[in-house]
Amino acid sequence: MRSRLPWPPPHPCNPPARRPLWHYRTVTPDLERLVRTAYEAHREVSPTTLPPWDSASEQEQKAWRAAISAVTAPPEATVTEGAKAPSIVVQAAGETSVFHKEFTVGRQGQLTIRDDVASGQHALFQFSRGYWYVEDLNSTNGTWLNGRRMFAAQRLKKGDKIKIGRTIVTVLSV
């Protein structure tokens, strides 16, 4: 029996694109089979009696899909992602920027500032426990929040002014 090979064969410089196992709207047949197999294996060794896959609640099936997706797919493709951070809007040197995840500020940060007094990676802005915080990254000249030098991460609010080198970063919205 002859196997079916793609014709023409793919060029080595252009390998076929890999599709993720999980998409937020669909479950691929491969993932579904893997989820069922994992559940049935767990069911066989479980000390308690568990129902067959088809009789398991929708919530239980969803939990198993999320677990298997989390260990088989790239992190950005899992079913159960944490809550997205609300955006933070900052202004530095007359430029307004919006961020949805943590970022660094400095001469080489995601928010790049042209300031010889600033360090390459001067300060970290991050979302944690429902709030945005700023933290100095052991910069040479320190990070200042509303006129006071910071020695630990500080919670941010609208209107805060963060001095990085000679540059003022103003929080417009959190």
N, C-alpha and C positions, 0 to 999 in steps of 0.2 A: 504494500500500500504506500502510495506517495504522499508525503506530507505537503500541505499547502503553504508555500512560502510567498511572501509578498513579492509581486513583480511590478516594476523592477525593484530589486532589493534596495533598502534604504542606504544612502551614502553614509560612510562612517562619520563624516563631519556634521550630519544632520540626523541624529538618532531620533526615533519616534518620541513624541511628547508623552510624558507620564501624566496621567490624570490623577487627581487626588482621590483617595478612597471615599472621602465624605464630602458632600456638598451640603450647604445649609438647607437646601430644599429637597434633596433627594437622597435616597440610600442606594448605593450601587449594589448589584446582586452579589459581588464578592464580599462586601462588608456584611451584608445580611447573612450570608452563609457562615461567615466567620463568627458573627454574633451568636447565631443559633448553636453552632458547634461549641463555642465557649460556654454558653449557658447550659447546654445538655451535659457537658463534661463536669461542670460545677454541680449540677443536679444529681449526677451519679455518685459523687463523693460527699455530698452534703449530709450531715447527720440528721437534718430535718427533712421532712417530705416537701418537695417543691413540685409545683404543677409543671406539666410539659410546656414547652415554649408557646405553643398556640393557645394555651389556657392561661398563661401569665398575663397579669394586668398590663395595660398600655404603659403605665408609669414604670413598671419593672422593665419592660422591653426597651423603653426610651433610656433608662439608666444603663442597661447593658450596651446599647448602641453607643452611648456617650463614652463609657469606659473603654470599649474596644477601639473606638475612633481615636481616643486620646493616646492610646499606645501604638497605633498603627499609622496615623496620619501626621503630617507636620503640625506643629503647635497652632499655627494660624488657621488650620482647617478643622479643628475639633468642634464637636457639637456644643460642649459646655464651655463657653468662653466667659471669663469674668466680666463684670460690668465695665463698660467702656468709661474711660475718664471723661468728664465734661471738659470742654475746651477751656483753655486759658488764652486770653488775648493780652499781649504785651506790646509796648512801644519802646524802641531804643533808637536813638539818633534819627528821629523823625520817621522811622519805618515801623509799621504795625505788622505784627506776626501773630498767627493763630497756631496753637499746638494742641494735639489731642492725646499725646503721650509724653513721657519724661523727655527732657532735652537738656543739653548743656549750653552754657553761654561762655564765650571767651573768644580769643583770637582764632581758635580752631574748633569752636563748638557748632552745634546745629544752628544756634543763633550766633552768627559771627559778628563780632564788633571790632572795629578798627581802633584799637586803643593800645598804645605801647605799654601802658601801666597794667593792663589786664593780662592774666595768665592765659595759656593756650586753652586749657579746660578750667575755667575759673569757678563756675558755680553750676549746681545741678538743680533743676526744677523738676519736681516729681509729684505725682498724685498718689496719695495714700490715705486710707481710712476716711474717704469722702472729702478730703481737702487737698489743695495744692500747697506744697512746701518748697522752700528754697534752702539750699545748703551750700556752704563754702567747700570747695574741693582742695583744701590746703593751699590756697593761692598765696602768692608772695605778699600781696598788699591787703588781703582780707576782703570780705564782702560785707557791705553795710546795708541795713534795712532801716529806712526812715531815720537816718542819721546816727544809728547805733551799730557798732561792729557786732557781727554775729559770731558765735562760738559753737552753735549747734543749729540744726535744721529749724526753720521758723515757718509757721503757718502764714499763708498769704491771704490778703483780702483786697478788694477793689480799692485802687488809689495808692497802694503801697509803692514806695520808691526804693529800688535796689541799686546801690552804687557798686559798680564793677569797674575797677580802675578809675578812670575819670568819667565813665559813661553811666548815665542814669537809665535804668530799665523801669518803666512804669507799668503797673498792672492795671489794665483797662477793664478787664472782666474776668471773673472766675466763676 
